[in-house]
């Protein structure tokens, strides 16, 4: 059953622009028809058609009504009673058992005066590329030691003047290229930064050609193209066998390495900090490749232990031998037993001709080899331009060596999977010892996707039930959103991924999913996600995500708002979703009806168009579904709703008994324009 919700009057608390006072916030009054900006010719034409259609329908109804009254003079119509729509804060929200219909308004209360929603304002233009937790304007107050300045530094959640505005898109923004074309092209206006193209011109990272960027597949270690570089690695590692599925690329550039590995069904998490090159991660995401802001500095990387089959560094500018090899110990933590570490660039000395430079690099390489000996890693190949090491599958042979070398021992306390704002530890994450008789071996891809992980305490029955449920839910989502095969959605965010069932159900489509698990959720399931051959990260949704604005096409939130109702204001979570969602993108929220009522009231004030589908409509065990669309020309959509409101209000008193006919007749027109399903009030 379709449940349509339309509030006539709500408010946004603390919805204040950084340059506006509370009394100066922008309001739209339907009776005044104050249009913020001219609509496109297409929208203007649709508005005219809508007006003529309304006029024709209402005139026809009037004729029928008069004719009916004259034929039956003894028929007396009861007096009309106009129902009133309550203010959202006083609306009695139904319990979760009342999904089938929205609450009925009282007929005894007077109708409120006509007023409009209080909308969130747009942020100033200089907030177009706003990074709340990686803001360069505030980073300078932090120490440069160990690159701490490039860590996450989020705004104070208790600050009274929170930024409550909508991040605007840049002037001239265009819909990104669809996959796979996006792998090679991106619009300059979407990522208006020339610096990287200028600095890395000779290395073929990215070129600016006219109105678009072109990605030729080069890099600092492979200016001639990534293919030859990967071919060298493939002579040593079985990249095409399925045994290597998840890769971490540190200092990723524009993610050309990860882009090429997709040819071998390898999924790469590309990370880089926000630095002088500007927008490396934004370029990667604009190309449709998995990436996020990240740096090896003070805190652990936001991933569980034993997550990646391979870690790669190509001139990533990390001082691997500093702090007694602390950063390599962190790589050791996230690398699977038997996993590989691939290094290119300094201190690899091949092809270096200057004697002094070669001597210096050889000395640095010896320091690196010493750290690896203490980690019990084995060098398995050194072929220009790469050196490859392998992590042991157990520490049985290393225990005596660690004692003899007086190297920091194995980590003995704490959960190795806990990594959210946890400082790196100078110790080695323990592996199997002599008393372990059962060795866990991951299946090759794609078998591992549906193989029950042997860690994390997941039962076979729970795993299979979750997998089957999400297969059905995704099919149902597609009946409402049509997102699986239209090529529009490439970058997907699952804000509360659980066991990764949603991402697993999308695996055969040209999409990738950033699986996010709240850091304090019990049980912690992010390890399960990685064991299935998927990728993701820990997160606290009371803060901003480590990504640029406009980087995801579709956001999925299953039970997320119920989880955070008592932790922080859900307004801030929704505004963060607006920041990272691309214009023209969509949001799917699955939660309790009462929770979605609150969410829908807020998204109305963000000018997002939403439709709720009740549990009775989808036949699942729990949860109502809210699908939201973020239209590129939100103002014009709003103008049509306002115009519709005025016309309906004019005829409402006289034709209220037949208003449902008007609404039903207008449904096809309204859906084609992407407007709300009811023009003014529900009849």
PALO-960347 format. One record per residue (C-alpha): x, y, z. Coordinates in steps of 0.1 Angstrom, whole numbers, plus 5000, padded with zeros to 4 digits. Layout:
BEGIN
XYZ...
//
This chain:
BEGIN
500050005000501350344991501350595019501650965009502551215035502351595031502851835059501652195054503452345083506652235100509752415112513452355112515052435145518452605143518252605105520552905103523052995075526453095086525753445072522053475082520153555113517253345125514653605115516153635080515653275070514153215036510453125035508353025005504653125007502352964981500053254981502853494973504353284945507853404952509953204927513653184937514953154901513653104866512852754856514052584825511952594794510952224799509652294834507852614823506152414796505152144820503652414844501452544816500252194808499552134844497452454848495352374817494852014829493652134863491352384848489852124825489351864852487852104877485552254851484351904841483751814877481752134882479552054852478951704864478251814899475652074888474051834864473851574892472251814916469551924891468551564884468051474920466451774938465651574969469251474975470851685002474651695006475951705041477852025050481552015041483951985070487552075061490051865080493152035094496751925092498451945125501852095131504351805129505451845165501851795177501051515153500251195171502550955153501050605149502750305164504650055142501549835139499650115120501650105088498650065065497550425066498650765078496950925108493551065102493251445109490551565132487451715115486551935145489552155146489752465125491852475094495252645099496152955079498052895047501752885052504752715038507552495050510652655065513452535042517052485050519152755033521952695009525452725023527653005010529352924976532752874993531252565010530852384976533652144985533152145023534951875042533751905078536351665093539151745069538752125068541952295057540852615074540952445108543752195102546452445107545852455144547052095147550551965149552351865117554251585135553451245122551051425098548551465126547151765108545851535081543851315105540151355111539351665131535551705132533652005145532552005181529151835183528152045213528852375195525752595195526252735160526252415140526352445102522752375092522552445055522652255022525952225005525552374970526852214938529552404918528552634889528152444857527952104874526951814850525751464856528851244858529751014830528150674834530250364841532450244824532950564805533550744839536750534844538350754817536551084819535251344843533751684839536051974849533152174864532451884887535951874901537352224892540952164903543752204878546652164902546951784899546851794861549652054861551851894888551551544874551551634837554651424828553351124848550051094830547851094861545251314846544951564817542651854811541251854776538552114770535652074794536751744808539551554825541051254808542650964829545250794807546150544834549550674844551150714878554350824894555750464892554150394859554050704837553750484806550550324819549350094847549049784825552749724822553249794859550549534869552049284844555249294865553249214896551348934879554548754871554848704909551348714923548248524912546048834906543748644883543148334905540548484928542848434959543448814960540148994962540449294986543349544982544349855001546150114980547950375002548550714986546350614957546650924934543550914911543150534917544350414883545950114900542550014916540750084883542949844864542649564891538849564884539749374852540749084875537649114898539849274925538149534947540549814959540050054987542050364976543050605004544850935003544851245025543751585015547051755006548552004982547651794952543951864959541051614955542851294947540051104963537451314947538851234913538750864921535150874932534151084902535550804881533350554899536150394919536150304957538050564977538050765009540151015027542750845049546250875062548850675082549450905111548350865147545150655146544650315133543050285099539250235102539249875092539249545111542349325115543049075087540949255061542949285030544649025008547149284995548449625005550049844978552250164980553550334949555650634960553050694987555450925007555150725039558250695060557850325066560850285090559950575112558850525148560450175149558250055120554950165136553250215102554349875090552849725121549549885112549849735077550549405094547349445114544949495084546749245062545448885061547748595071549548505040548848845024551149045002552749395005553849554973556149854973557450064944559450384945562050474971563850294985563750054955567150124940567049974906567750214877569250474900572650584886573950844910576250664935575350884965571650854959572050484954573950444986571350635006568550424992570350104999570750205035567050285037566249955022568349775048566349945075563149835058564349475056565249485093561649575102560349295080562549045096561149145130557649115116558548775102557648875067559448715037560648895006559448694977560448904947562349214937561649314901561949674890559949874898558449664927559549474957557049224972556849085007554548825022553048805057553348465075550248255080551148205117553748315142554947975152558448025138558648385150558248355187561948285195563048535169560948815184562548745218566048745205565649065185564049245214561449375191558049495205556149165211552749055202549749275212548349125243545449345252542449495235540449405205542549415173539349485153538649805173540050085152537850395155539950675169542250415184545950505184548350275166550250035189553949935187553149565187552449285164548849155160548948795170548248505146547748135150550047965175551147605180547947515199545647605170544647295151542047455128543447685101540947915086541447955048539248195028537648064997538748214964536548474948533648454940532948154962533848344993530948594988528348334999530548115021529848155058532748335075534448115102535148415125532848665142530448395155528048415126525848105124525047935091521347975095521648355103523948405073521748225048518648395061520248735058521448665023518048545011516248835027518349095010518048924977514248974979514449324993516749444965514349314939511549494957513649824958514049794920510349784914510050124931513350294920514450114889518050144898519649814890519949834852519550204842523350274845522650584866523950444900527550344904528850464938526650314965526750385003525250145028525250335061524450035083525549725063525249445089526549125072526849295038523749135024522649445005526049474988526049094980522649124963524049394940527249204931526249114895525449484886527949754876528049904911530249904941529149944977530950125006529749905035529750115067529349965102528850195132531950165153530050085185527549835171527449495187528249245173530849405151530249275116532649465095535049165095532348955080531949205052535649185044535648805046532948795020535248984996533549325001534949645014533849905040534750105070533850195106531950515112530250735137527350895119527151175145530251295125530851355088532151085065535651105051534651195016534051494994530651634986528651484957530451144956527650884960524750814936522650604960522550594998520950305017520150325054518650025071517550085107520150355110517950635124516450415151520050335161521050705164517850865178519250885213522850955202522651275182520351495162519151315130518951645113522751645112522851295097520451395070522351705061525551495059523651265035522751565014526451675014527751344999524751264976525051354940522451584924519951344908520851074933518450874956518150754992516450445004515650435041514250125058513050185094510050205117507050405105507250655134510950715128510350765091507651025099510351235116512851175088510251265061509351595079513051695077513651585042510651795031512452095043515551995024513351994992513751624987510851434972509851124991507450834990506750595018505850225013504250045041505149695054501849565040502949665006506349485006505349175027508549175047508849105084509649455096510349805084508650065063510550195033511050565024512550644990513850994985515051164953517451454952516451634920519051844903516652144898515052134932513752494930511752434898510152124913509252334943507752604920505352354904504252234938503552594949501652664917499652344922498952454958497452784947495152634920493952354943493352594972491152814949488752534941489152324972486152454992483752404963485052074950486351894981484051594976485651524942489151634950490351274950489451254914491651554907494551404925494251064908494051234874497251434881499351144893500951054859501851424853503351474888505351154886506851244852508051574867509351424899507051624922505151514953502251264948499651514962499551874949498252044980496351845007495151495007491451484999
//
